[in-house]
Each structure stands twice: as C-alpha cells, then as structure tokens.
Amino acid sequence: MRIPRCFVESSLAIGSEVALPASACEHLLRVLRLSAGAELILCNGDGNDYRARLENIGKRGATATVFAQSVNATQSPLRIVLVQALARGEKMDWIVQKATELGVSAIMPVITERTEVRLDEDRAQRRLAHWRAITIAACEQCGRADVPTIATPVRLADYLAGITPRALRLTLDPDGEPAAMLASATADPPLDAPIHFVVGPEGGLSDRDLAQLRAVGFRGLRLGPRILRTETAGLAAIAALQAIAGDFR
C-alpha cells in the first residue's frame, strides 16, 4: 500500500511532533480512514522525505511524529522555468498541475500582447494562492518533496528585464527551429543554469512579443507540424526536454 504524503508549512526533524493541516486531516482521517499509528511521509519543500506516525487524533485534527528522514530522489536534474502566458479559465490550473508533475522548478505567469486574462492586484494574489495550493497537491500526488515556486503575474517586458543572464532561453514559435535542436541546446548546460521556456497565450505570441524575446537571446522552437494549444504546448516541450536531457532518459 502506498504511504500517503502530506505537505506541512513547518520545520521538520527526527523526533518532532507536527500538527497536520486541516485539509490533510480531512483526507487522511475521513477519506483514507487512517487510524493512530499509521505511517505518513511529510515534506515541507526542503527536498527531504520525513517518515512519521499519525498520533493524537481528535475532533479538531491530528498530529504526526517524525521518526526517519531521507533525501527525496524525484527532483529533476534540469531547472526548467515555465514562463506561461496567462490562460483562460481552468486551463491555467491544468498547466500548473501538470508542469509540477513533469518536474519544473518554477512557473512564471506573464501577460503578453494577446493575453486575454486581466487580473487586478487583489485577484492576482488570490489566484497565486490558488496555484500554490495546486502545486502542493500535485507534489503530494507525484512524490515530489520540492515545491515549484510561482511568481506573481507580470508583463512580458518586466519578466525579460529581470531574467538571469546565464539562462538557456527558448520559446515556442511556429517559425522556429525544429525540436531536434533541443539535443544540441541542452548538450552541455552549466549545472546551475536554468532553462527558461516561454509559451504564448491562446492567440499565440505576437510579432512584437517575439521581437522582444529574440532581442534578449531567446531561440524559437517548433514542436512538429501541428499547432498546439497553450495548455498542451508547454507541457509537450517540458516532456521533450526531460526526455532529451532530464530524468526521462
């Protein structure tokens, strides 16, 4: 039987007793119907797994006591940063969830010329909290112990102004280089260099967007002969990167 995983917002160490979040208690006690003494794996985003036993079950929650610690081996060798133009409705939730499962280290939502989604500051913060909850749930499901960071949505130009100098820069472009170029582009990347991958919105990246990207060294990438939707394109590219140079090999 698979041992349930639970993310907690607290420091963890062998011997520590941790109060479990209400959402975790709901799942562990009422859905899985675990009882005192059941084993859990706790994580807090530091890259380690903490084996723990469920204790002190009550009406208001439960605690768990850590008895073992080990390094989690699911972290991707690639530091993939998905720079995703804001997508409409549940598409963005889907992208965040699946990108987390595929091993990205960060997700940066951006606003491009053709982005249709508009968020004021208050709504942007609510969406950010919502996306973070999705990443945590995805990490619990897929076995990750490191939680991808998610940035507050910014305009494409503002994102480009702050990009790290050493990053490998790629963007989806129907007129870009064929996907075979990924093999050479990722052949010998510096171990600490992130791979930034830009994906446009439903209407695609405009000529102005592409010009801004090329001006700072982004290479266009064409994923085969078909035009992929925004919720498909980035995930397909991440899978290709993992297959060529990451942990799908």
Secondary structure as UniProt FT lines:
FT   STRAND          5..7
FT   TURN            14..15
FT   STRAND          17..19
FT   HELIX           22..25
FT   HELIX           26..31
FT   TURN            36..37
FT   STRAND          39..43
FT   STRAND          48..58
FT   TURN            59..60
FT   STRAND          61..71
FT   STRAND          80..85
FT   TURN            89..90
FT   HELIX           91..101
FT   TURN            102..103
FT   STRAND          106..111
FT   TURN            113..114
FT   HELIX           121..142
FT   STRAND          149..150
FT   STRAND          154..155
FT   HELIX           156..161
FT   TURN            165..166
FT   STRAND          168..178
FT   TURN            179..180
FT   HELIX           181..185
FT   TURN            191..192
FT   STRAND          195..199
FT   TURN            202..203
FT   HELIX           207..215
FT   TURN            216..217
FT   STRAND          219..222
FT   HELIX           230..245
FT   TURN            247..248
//
